[in-house]
């Protein structure tokens, strides 16, 4: 008897259950006795909306669930030395829509906090949902130096957890999922590209948000930028960022025919910060020579790599969070990747980096370990009818948005423009920060757009982007996020939403997507 047949047998036997126990609860509990390949189910229990789940965040620390679920925890070991913790959430009470969604992680992973936020939104729609910790514990800094853990992080954890979820799901419901989707942003977006290219048979549709597809290029640019800021007197402070942000907005905002605090496409504006240079005797409201040189370096980028095109100098979760200061997130990621994954040296310092000397090794390492996305080829994914939605915020200070345009163009170059357009749709979102936040629309129903495309053949030309008065994170999780402030279409690249110049600019009907 194979694993699936044995699984189904257990599920059917569980229908009777102990006296008085509902059938779905009995089926759920019976999963703890079911075998899975290269792993084990550690718990399976019914949970109610009130039970909720711990988010792992400071706020909110706990969230309610949208419906009753069979919550399944498992530990997977696809190879010796691999330990992947995963969870599968199965809607109960005939609430399943017949589909499975796999949720990507964020940053370095190491917990289920990020996937569970995506999973919560998915089960609210009736999906079964699965997520994993990427094969390591965030509290263990030694994982960077273990090849097995790095491979789990790069791609194996998603493949293994999705395969296990499909088997467990078929046992519980007595039927396989009719469609399987993947949804991830940031590191989850990189995982999404790997899923579509490396394992095209795993998913019918994929959503990749803000993916660092060229992970090694991101590292090289970030290390070089940190060195420019480390020069004497060069580090930008909050006042400098506000100065840059206001000047760039004044130069670029109206380029799309509308002064609304949102830069529709930063590439259309040539901004030169030299005008902000301090004059003789001026000590405030200007940039010193060292700071001006650093700002220009960030915009320009290192030799052979793209500079920062965003209008995120002073936006929430912008340069202050990612680029400048001793706690910049780029510094944290550089220490873990170059210092940990590549050199295996926890004492490595960014000051030791040399772009010319180290670039070839960085490129070779992250292509070899699979952290860089595979070649941009969706041919096998397309043959299965797969559809991929790629989106990126123009105000993303964490991952250069130009990388998503380059990845889309690389797919078209390899497959041909027509075939690429049948498979991949790119949306560049004005004012959106890294996956959330920023000054533009921060709620986009990409899953709804993917469903229409994959299931009804309606290719997306635009997606409604909405901005709420409350938390952008709450909006992303389909939680109450305050009142609606504005809405506008986010257009399929290269089209851009154009205001008609007459109606309410906060209403979507007064925009048209045009090239």
C-alpha positions as CSV (number, residue, x, y, z in Angstrom):
1,X,0.0,0.0,0.0
2,X,1.5,3.4,-0.9
3,X,1.5,6.4,1.4
4,X,-1.5,8.1,-0.3
5,X,-3.6,4.9,-0.3
6,X,-2.8,4.4,3.4
7,X,-3.6,8.0,4.1
8,X,-7.0,7.7,2.4
9,X,-7.8,4.6,4.3
10,X,-7.1,6.3,7.6
11,X,-9.3,9.2,6.6
12,X,-12.2,6.9,5.7
13,X,-11.9,4.9,8.9
14,X,-12.0,8.2,10.8
15,X,-15.4,9.1,9.5
16,X,-17.1,7.1,12.2
17,X,-15.0,8.6,15.1
18,X,-15.6,8.1,18.8
19,X,-19.2,8.3,19.9
20,X,-20.5,11.8,19.8
21,X,-17.4,13.3,18.1
22,X,-18.2,15.1,14.8
23,X,-16.9,13.4,11.7
24,X,-14.7,16.3,10.6
25,X,-13.0,16.5,14.0
26,X,-12.5,12.7,14.0
27,X,-10.9,13.0,10.5
28,X,-8.7,15.8,11.8
29,X,-7.5,13.9,14.9
30,X,-6.8,10.8,12.8
31,X,-4.2,12.6,10.7
32,X,-1.7,12.2,13.6
33,X,-1.5,8.5,12.8
34,X,-1.0,9.0,9.1
35,X,2.5,8.4,7.5
36,X,4.0,11.0,5.2
37,X,7.1,10.6,3.1
38,X,10.3,12.0,4.7
39,X,8.5,13.5,7.7
40,X,5.9,13.1,10.4
41,X,2.8,14.8,11.6
42,X,3.4,16.2,15.0
43,X,-0.1,17.4,15.8
44,X,-3.6,17.7,14.1
45,X,-6.3,19.4,16.0
46,X,-9.6,21.3,15.4
47,X,-9.4,25.0,16.2
48,X,-12.1,27.7,16.4
49,X,-11.9,31.3,15.3
50,X,-11.6,32.3,19.0
51,X,-8.5,30.0,19.4
52,X,-6.7,32.2,17.0
53,X,-2.9,31.9,16.4
54,X,0.2,33.6,17.8
55,X,1.7,35.8,15.1
56,X,5.2,36.1,16.5
57,X,4.9,39.9,16.1
58,X,5.0,42.5,18.8
59,X,1.6,43.7,17.6
60,X,-0.7,42.1,17.0
61,X,0.7,39.2,19.0
62,X,-2.4,37.1,18.4
63,X,-5.1,37.1,15.7
64,X,-8.4,35.4,15.4
65,X,-9.0,32.8,12.7
66,X,-11.6,33.4,10.1
67,X,-13.2,30.0,10.4
68,X,-12.9,26.5,12.0
69,X,-9.9,24.7,10.9
70,X,-8.0,21.4,11.2
71,X,-4.6,22.8,12.1
72,X,-1.9,20.3,11.2
73,X,1.8,20.7,12.2
74,X,4.5,18.6,10.6
75,X,8.3,18.2,10.6
76,X,9.9,17.3,7.3
77,X,13.3,15.9,6.6
78,X,13.7,15.5,2.8
79,X,17.4,14.9,3.2
80,X,19.6,14.0,6.1
81,X,20.2,17.0,8.4
82,X,17.1,18.8,7.1
83,X,14.5,19.9,9.7
84,X,11.6,21.9,8.2
85,X,8.7,22.9,10.4
86,X,5.4,23.4,8.5
87,X,1.8,23.9,9.1
88,X,-1.3,23.1,7.0
89,X,-4.6,24.7,7.7
90,X,-7.7,22.8,6.5
91,X,-11.1,24.5,6.5
92,X,-13.8,22.5,8.3
93,X,-17.6,22.5,8.1
94,X,-17.6,22.0,4.3
95,X,-15.8,25.4,3.9
96,X,-13.1,24.2,1.5
97,X,-13.1,25.7,-1.9
98,X,-11.1,22.8,-3.5
99,X,-7.8,24.7,-3.7
100,X,-4.5,24.9,-1.9
101,X,-2.4,28.0,-1.4
102,X,1.3,27.8,-0.3
103,X,2.5,30.9,1.5
104,X,6.0,32.3,1.1
105,X,8.1,33.5,4.0
106,X,10.0,36.8,4.5
107,X,13.6,37.9,5.2
108,X,15.6,34.9,6.4
109,X,12.5,33.0,7.6
110,X,13.2,30.9,10.6
111,X,9.6,30.9,11.9
112,X,6.0,30.6,10.6
113,X,5.1,34.2,11.5
114,X,5.1,35.6,8.0
115,X,3.5,32.6,6.2
116,X,0.7,32.4,8.7
117,X,-0.4,36.0,7.9
118,X,-0.8,35.0,4.3
119,X,-2.4,31.7,5.3
120,X,-5.0,33.5,7.4
121,X,-6.1,35.6,4.4
122,X,-6.3,32.4,2.2
123,X,-8.4,30.3,4.6
124,X,-10.8,33.2,4.9
125,X,-11.5,32.6,1.1
126,X,-11.9,28.9,1.7
127,X,-8.4,27.8,0.7
128,X,-6.4,25.2,2.4
129,X,-3.1,26.8,3.2
130,X,0.4,25.7,3.9
131,X,3.6,27.5,5.1
132,X,7.0,26.6,6.5
133,X,9.9,28.1,8.4
134,X,12.4,27.6,5.5
135,X,14.2,24.9,7.3
136,X,15.8,26.6,10.3
137,X,15.2,28.4,13.6
138,X,15.6,32.1,13.5
139,X,17.2,32.0,17.0
140,X,20.0,29.8,15.7
141,X,22.7,32.0,14.0
142,X,24.7,28.9,12.9
143,X,22.3,27.9,10.2
144,X,24.0,30.3,7.7
145,X,27.0,28.0,7.6
146,X,25.1,24.7,7.0
147,X,24.7,23.8,3.4
148,X,21.6,21.7,4.1
149,X,19.9,24.6,5.8
150,X,20.8,27.1,3.0
151,X,19.3,24.8,0.4
152,X,16.1,24.4,2.4
153,X,16.0,28.2,2.6
154,X,16.7,28.6,-1.1
155,X,14.0,26.3,-2.5
156,X,13.7,22.8,-0.9
157,X,11.4,23.8,2.1
158,X,8.6,25.0,-0.2
159,X,8.8,22.0,-2.5
160,X,8.7,19.5,0.4
161,X,6.0,21.2,2.4
162,X,3.7,21.6,-0.7
163,X,4.1,17.9,-1.6
164,X,3.3,16.9,2.0
165,X,0.3,19.3,2.1
166,X,-1.2,17.8,-1.1
167,X,-1.0,14.3,0.4
168,X,-2.5,15.3,3.8
169,X,-5.2,17.4,2.2
170,X,-6.3,14.5,-0.1
171,X,-6.6,12.3,3.0
172,X,-8.7,14.7,5.0
173,X,-11.1,15.7,2.2
174,X,-11.0,12.4,0.2
175,X,-10.1,14.4,-2.9
176,X,-7.0,16.1,-4.3
177,X,-6.8,19.9,-4.6
178,X,-8.0,20.9,-8.0
179,X,-5.6,23.9,-8.2
180,X,-2.5,24.9,-6.2
181,X,-1.2,28.4,-6.0
182,X,1.8,30.1,-4.4
183,X,1.8,33.6,-2.9
184,X,4.8,35.3,-1.5
185,X,6.5,38.7,-1.2
186,X,10.1,39.8,-0.5
187,X,12.0,36.6,0.2
188,X,8.6,34.9,-0.5
189,X,8.7,36.6,-3.9
190,X,12.1,35.0,-4.6
191,X,10.6,31.7,-3.5
192,X,7.7,32.2,-5.9
193,X,10.0,32.7,-8.9
194,X,11.9,29.6,-7.8
195,X,8.7,27.6,-7.6
196,X,7.6,28.6,-11.1
197,X,10.9,27.9,-12.7
198,X,12.4,25.1,-10.6
199,X,9.2,23.1,-9.9
200,X,6.7,24.0,-12.6
201,X,4.5,21.0,-11.8
202,X,4.0,22.1,-8.2
203,X,1.7,25.1,-8.8
204,X,-1.0,26.2,-11.3
205,X,-0.5,29.9,-10.5
206,X,2.1,31.9,-8.7
207,X,2.2,35.5,-7.2
208,X,5.6,37.0,-6.7
209,X,5.8,40.3,-4.9
210,X,9.0,42.4,-4.6
211,X,11.3,39.5,-5.4
212,X,15.0,39.8,-5.0
213,X,15.5,37.6,-8.1
214,X,19.1,38.8,-8.5
215,X,19.9,38.2,-4.9
216,X,23.6,38.4,-5.4
217,X,23.2,41.7,-7.3
218,X,21.2,43.1,-4.4
219,X,24.0,42.1,-2.0
220,X,26.7,43.7,-4.1
221,X,24.9,47.0,-4.5
222,X,23.9,47.1,-0.8
223,X,27.5,46.4,0.4
224,X,28.9,49.1,-1.9
225,X,26.3,51.6,-0.8
226,X,27.0,50.9,2.9
227,X,30.6,51.7,2.2
228,X,29.8,55.0,0.6
229,X,27.7,56.0,3.6
230,X,30.6,54.9,6.0
231,X,32.9,57.6,4.6
232,X,33.7,60.4,7.0
233,X,30.7,62.7,7.3
234,X,28.7,60.9,4.7
235,X,25.9,59.2,6.7
236,X,22.6,60.7,6.0
237,X,20.3,61.6,8.9
238,X,16.5,62.1,9.1
239,X,16.7,65.8,8.2
240,X,18.8,64.9,5.1
241,X,16.2,62.3,4.1
242,X,13.3,64.8,4.5
243,X,15.3,67.3,2.4
244,X,15.9,64.8,-0.4
245,X,12.4,63.5,-0.3
246,X,10.8,66.9,-0.6
247,X,13.2,67.9,-3.4
248,X,12.6,64.7,-5.4
249,X,8.9,65.0,-5.0
250,X,8.9,68.6,-6.2
251,X,10.9,67.5,-9.3
252,X,9.1,64.3,-10.1
253,X,5.5,64.3,-8.8
254,X,3.8,66.2,-11.6
255,X,5.5,64.2,-14.4
256,X,2.4,62.0,-14.7
257,X,0.1,65.0,-15.0
258,X,-1.0,64.9,-11.4
259,X,0.5,66.4,-8.2
260,X,-0.7,63.9,-5.6
261,X,2.4,63.0,-3.6
262,X,3.0,59.8,-5.6
263,X,5.7,59.4,-8.2
264,X,4.1,57.2,-10.9
265,X,7.4,56.1,-12.6
266,X,10.7,57.4,-11.1
267,X,12.4,56.7,-14.4
268,X,10.6,59.6,-16.0
269,X,12.3,62.1,-13.8
270,X,15.9,63.3,-13.8
271,X,16.6,64.4,-10.3
272,X,19.9,66.0,-9.5
273,X,20.5,66.6,-5.7
274,X,23.4,69.0,-6.4
275,X,20.9,71.8,-6.0
276,X,20.7,70.9,-2.3
277,X,24.5,71.5,-1.7
278,X,25.3,73.8,1.2
279,X,26.4,77.3,0.2
280,X,29.2,79.0,2.0
281,X,28.2,79.7,5.6
282,X,25.1,77.5,5.4
283,X,24.9,74.8,8.0
284,X,21.3,73.5,7.9
285,X,18.7,72.8,5.2
286,X,21.4,71.6,2.8
287,X,23.7,68.7,2.1
288,X,27.4,68.9,3.0
289,X,29.9,67.7,0.2
290,X,30.3,64.3,1.9
291,X,26.5,63.8,2.2
292,X,25.8,65.0,-1.3
293,X,28.4,62.6,-2.7
294,X,26.7,59.7,-0.7
295,X,23.2,60.6,-1.9
296,X,24.4,60.8,-5.5
297,X,26.1,57.4,-5.1
298,X,22.9,55.8,-3.9
299,X,20.9,57.1,-6.9
300,X,23.6,56.2,-9.3
301,X,24.5,52.8,-7.9
302,X,27.9,50.9,-8.1
303,X,29.6,50.3,-11.5
304,X,27.6,47.7,-13.5
305,X,24.6,47.7,-11.2
306,X,21.4,49.8,-11.1
307,X,21.1,52.6,-8.7
308,X,18.0,53.3,-6.5
309,X,15.2,54.8,-8.6
310,X,12.6,55.0,-5.9
311,X,10.9,58.0,-4.3
312,X,11.4,56.3,-0.9
313,X,13.9,58.7,0.7
314,X,11.5,59.9,3.4
315,X,8.6,57.5,3.1
316,X,7.5,55.1,5.9
317,X,9.7,52.0,5.7
318,X,12.0,53.8,3.2
319,X,15.7,54.7,3.3
320,X,15.7,55.2,7.1
321,X,14.7,51.5,7.6
322,X,16.7,49.9,4.8
323,X,19.7,51.9,3.8
324,X,20.9,54.5,6.3
325,X,22.0,54.3,9.9
326,X,23.7,51.5,12.0
327,X,20.5,49.5,12.1
328,X,19.7,49.5,8.4
329,X,18.2,46.2,7.4
330,X,20.6,45.9,4.5
331,X,23.5,45.7,7.0
332,X,21.7,42.8,8.8
333,X,21.1,40.9,5.5
334,X,24.7,41.5,4.4
335,X,26.1,40.1,7.6
336,X,24.0,36.9,7.2
337,X,24.6,36.3,3.5
338,X,28.1,37.4,2.7
339,X,29.5,37.0,6.2
340,X,27.5,33.8,7.0
341,X,26.4,31.9,3.9
342,X,29.4,32.7,1.7
343,X,32.4,33.3,4.0
344,X,31.2,31.4,7.1
345,X,32.8,34.1,9.1
346,X,30.7,35.7,11.8
347,X,33.4,38.4,12.3
348,X,33.2,39.6,8.7
349,X,32.7,43.4,8.4
350,X,31.2,45.3,5.5
351,X,34.4,47.4,5.6
352,X,36.3,44.3,4.4
353,X,34.2,44.1,1.2
354,X,35.8,44.9,-2.2
355,X,33.4,45.1,-5.1
356,X,35.9,44.2,-7.8
357,X,37.6,41.4,-5.9
358,X,34.4,39.9,-4.3
359,X,31.8,40.3,-7.0
360,X,32.7,37.1,-8.9
361,X,32.7,35.0,-5.7
362,X,29.3,36.5,-4.5
363,X,27.8,35.8,-7.9
364,X,29.1,32.2,-8.1
365,X,28.1,31.4,-4.5
366,X,24.5,32.5,-4.7
367,X,23.9,30.9,-8.0
368,X,25.4,27.6,-6.8
369,X,23.5,27.5,-3.6
370,X,20.2,28.3,-5.3
371,X,19.5,31.5,-3.5
372,X,19.6,33.5,-6.8
373,X,16.5,32.7,-8.8
374,X,17.0,30.1,-11.6
375,X,17.2,31.4,-15.2
376,X,14.1,33.3,-16.2
377,X,12.4,30.6,-18.2
378,X,8.7,29.8,-17.7
379,X,8.4,27.5,-20.7
380,X,7.6,24.4,-18.6
381,X,5.3,26.3,-16.4
382,X,3.5,27.7,-19.5
383,X,3.0,24.2,-20.9
384,X,1.0,23.3,-17.8
385,X,-1.1,26.3,-18.2
386,X,0.6,28.1,-15.3
387,X,0.1,31.8,-14.7
388,X,2.5,34.2,-12.8
389,X,1.7,37.6,-11.5
390,X,4.7,39.7,-10.6
391,X,4.3,43.0,-8.7
392,X,6.7,45.5,-7.2
393,X,6.3,48.8,-5.5
394,X,8.1,51.8,-7.1
395,X,8.9,53.1,-3.6
396,X,10.6,50.0,-2.4
397,X,13.9,50.8,-0.6
398,X,14.6,47.2,0.3
399,X,14.7,45.5,-3.1
400,X,15.4,47.5,-6.2
401,X,12.1,47.5,-8.3
402,X,14.1,47.7,-11.5
403,X,15.0,44.0,-10.9
404,X,11.5,42.9,-11.5
405,X,11.4,44.7,-14.8
406,X,14.6,43.1,-15.8
407,X,13.3,39.6,-14.8
408,X,10.2,40.1,-16.9
409,X,12.3,41.3,-19.9
410,X,14.5,38.2,-19.5
411,X,11.5,35.9,-19.6
412,X,10.4,37.6,-22.8
413,X,13.8,37.4,-24.4
414,X,14.0,33.7,-23.6
415,X,10.4,32.7,-24.6
416,X,9.4,35.5,-26.9
417,X,7.1,38.4,-26.0
418,X,3.8,36.7,-27.0
419,X,4.5,33.5,-25.0
420,X,5.8,35.6,-22.0
421,X,2.7,37.8,-22.0
422,X,0.4,34.7,-22.0
423,X,2.2,33.5,-18.9
424,X,3.5,36.5,-16.9
425,X,1.9,39.8,-16.0
426,X,4.0,42.5,-14.2
427,X,2.5,45.3,-12.1
428,X,4.6,48.2,-11.0
429,X,2.8,49.9,-8.1
430,X,3.3,53.7,-7.7
431,X,4.1,54.7,-4.1
432,X,4.1,51.2,-2.7
433,X,6.9,50.4,-0.3
434,X,8.4,47.0,0.3
435,X,5.4,44.6,0.1
436,X,3.3,47.1,2.1
437,X,3.2,50.7,3.3
438,X,4.5,53.7,1.4
439,X,2.4,56.6,0.1
440,X,0.4,54.8,-2.6
441,X,-2.2,52.1,-2.7
442,X,-1.3,49.3,-0.3
443,X,-4.1,46.8,-0.8
444,X,-4.2,44.9,-4.1
445,X,-6.2,41.7,-4.6
446,X,-3.5,39.8,-6.6
447,X,-5.0,36.4,-5.6
448,X,-8.4,37.4,-7.1
449,X,-6.6,38.5,-10.3
450,X,-4.7,35.3,-10.5
451,X,-7.9,33.2,-10.0
452,X,-9.7,35.1,-12.9
453,X,-6.7,34.5,-15.1
454,X,-6.0,30.9,-14.4
455,X,-9.6,29.7,-13.9
456,X,-11.6,32.0,-16.2
457,X,-9.0,32.9,-18.8
458,X,-9.3,36.7,-18.0
459,X,-5.8,38.1,-18.3
460,X,-5.4,41.0,-16.0
461,X,-4.9,44.4,-17.5
462,X,-5.3,46.2,-14.2
463,X,-5.8,45.5,-10.5
464,X,-7.6,47.8,-8.2
465,X,-5.3,49.4,-5.7
466,X,-6.9,50.8,-2.5
467,X,-5.5,52.9,0.4
468,X,-7.0,52.7,3.8
469,X,-6.6,54.9,6.9
470,X,-5.5,52.1,9.1
471,X,-2.6,49.7,9.1
472,X,-1.3,48.5,5.7
473,X,-0.4,45.2,7.3
474,X,-4.0,44.8,8.4
475,X,-5.2,45.5,4.9
476,X,-2.9,42.9,3.5
477,X,-4.3,40.3,6.0
478,X,-7.9,41.2,5.0
479,X,-8.4,42.6,8.5
480,X,-10.3,45.8,9.2
481,X,-8.0,48.6,8.1
482,X,-10.1,51.8,8.7
483,X,-11.9,53.8,6.1
484,X,-11.0,53.8,2.4
485,X,-9.0,56.9,1.5
486,X,-8.5,56.4,-2.2
487,X,-8.6,53.9,-5.0
488,X,-7.0,53.8,-8.4
489,X,-6.2,51.1,-11.0
490,X,-2.7,49.6,-10.9
491,X,-1.9,48.9,-14.5
492,X,-0.2,46.0,-16.2
493,X,3.3,47.1,-17.1
494,X,4.2,49.1,-19.1
495,X,0.9,50.9,-18.9
496,X,0.4,53.6,-16.2
497,X,-2.8,54.9,-14.7
498,X,-3.6,58.4,-16.0
499,X,-6.1,60.7,-14.2
500,X,-8.7,62.3,-16.4
501,X,-8.0,65.7,-14.9
502,X,-11.7,66.3,-14.0
503,X,-13.1,63.8,-11.5
504,X,-12.2,63.0,-7.9
505,X,-8.6,61.8,-8.0
506,X,-9.4,59.5,-5.1
507,X,-11.9,57.5,-7.2
508,X,-10.7,54.7,-9.5
509,X,-13.3,55.5,-12.2
510,X,-11.4,58.7,-13.1
511,X,-8.3,56.8,-14.3
512,X,-7.4,55.0,-17.4
513,X,-4.4,52.7,-18.1
514,X,-2.3,54.0,-20.9
515,X,1.2,53.5,-22.2
